[in-house]
Amino acid sequence: MNHSGPDAAPPAPPPAALRLSFDADALAANWRALDRLSGTARAAAAVKADAYGVGAEQAVPVLREAGCPDFFVAHWCEARELLGLVPSASIAVLHGPLTAADAAFARATGVRPVINSPAQAQRWLDAGGGPCDLMVDTGINRLGVALGELGDAALAGLEIDILLSHLAAADEDSPCNERQRSAWEGLRRTIPHHRASLANSAGIALGDGYHGELTRPGLALYGGVPRRELDGAIRQVIRPEAAILQVRDLGPGDSVGYNGTFTATRPMRIGVIALGYADGYLRAWSGKGVLRSSGRALPVLGRVSMDMTVIDLGQAPELGEGDWVSADYDLPAAAHASGLSQYELLTLLGKRFPR
Ligand SMILES: *Cc1c(COP(=O)(O)O)cnc(C)c1O
């Protein structure tokens, strides 16, 4: 008998029945395209939230290799992960130092805090200070020093590398864009700094006046297209794929899944795949999503469940248990079809996808 006792380590798990196909070339090409579209500015990369769900471990080294000089994350724990992946890169934490421990971590690692308030500025100086970034709020009213607070004495003591502001509606033709650009231009003239940065992905498409010395794309790196001007410049990077767990035949009148929201009117062959809303394939796709095999469309039937989705195998009769299918997940089209935002479609992708 080949008993392993209770103390023996279990064997490595077999491969999961779902995966995220990841196109490293497309990610690198997207960074290069955005860097080119940024004109004389360099493109950085927003890699918060595990590189928007794509997986920092696979995405960040590819971006670095493509030439990306600067990385932005939201949380300090995300900076820690990046230090292990790209130790020589410039890393900044957008949430800034909320505690003395955050400031001490920044001092010990060389990760730059983005200072968002006079209180954060003072906390950074109290910890010893050093190079940092400064976020000024020019109209989004979210995070950042308010224009009325710029006279605060603590701010005058900062050693500012990147002077940032963030656009509230760059994906629309809003008058807000020009108002924010002009306020940020004023800041560039009055606050000493090395590099100025305003544009996110959509802001890059607004033109030279928005570029400064550094742009900060996130969404478009990963295949998102927030403005029509970027159409054709951006390639799809990830695609959810899942294995067929079971195949069954339906007769007329048989219904599928919870609450029987789909009922067959003719004989059908269906497949149950290992992908569900717990993986980020939300119920928004119920009756709407399309899986594919060699280009053939296999529509989602009935409700998406937590761990499973049922698809119509009519166009691919040869498929059976263990065969793989991939979800239509071109982000602009998927956002249109599902009602979810391109950002949500990326960051939803669940922990069960091996990355
Ligand atoms: C997330 C983020 C970005 C990237 O925005 P995208 O719209 O994903 O390109 C840039 N700057 C800041 C401050 C951010 O929080």
The ligand as a MOL file (V3000), in Angstrom:
LIG
                    3D

  0  0  0     0  0            999 V3000
M  V30 BEGIN CTAB
M  V30 COUNTS 15 15 0 0 0
M  V30 BEGIN ATOM
M  V30 1 C -5.5180 53.7440 -11.4610 0
M  V30 2 C -4.8540 55.0220 -11.7160 0
M  V30 3 C -4.3030 55.3160 -12.9750 0
M  V30 4 C -4.5240 54.4410 -14.1890 0
M  V30 5 O -5.7920 54.7440 -14.7380 0
M  V30 6 P -6.3940 54.0030 -16.0350 0
M  V30 7 O -7.6880 54.6780 -16.2490 0
M  V30 8 O -6.5570 52.5720 -15.6420 0
M  V30 9 O -5.4280 54.1770 -17.1340 0
M  V30 10 C -3.5590 56.4710 -13.1030 0
M  V30 11 N -3.4020 57.3160 -12.0380 0
M  V30 12 C -3.9550 57.0930 -10.8400 0
M  V30 13 C -3.7580 58.0640 -9.7350 0
M  V30 14 C -4.7110 55.9400 -10.6400 0
M  V30 15 O -5.2770 55.7240 -9.4460 0
M  V30 END ATOM
M  V30 BEGIN BOND
M  V30 1 1 1 2
M  V30 2 1 2 3
M  V30 3 2 2 14
M  V30 4 1 3 4
M  V30 5 2 3 10
M  V30 6 1 4 5
M  V30 7 1 5 6
M  V30 8 2 6 7
M  V30 9 1 6 8
M  V30 10 1 6 9
M  V30 11 1 10 11
M  V30 12 2 11 12
M  V30 13 1 12 13
M  V30 14 1 12 14
M  V30 15 1 14 15
M  V30 END BOND
M  V30 END CTAB
M  END
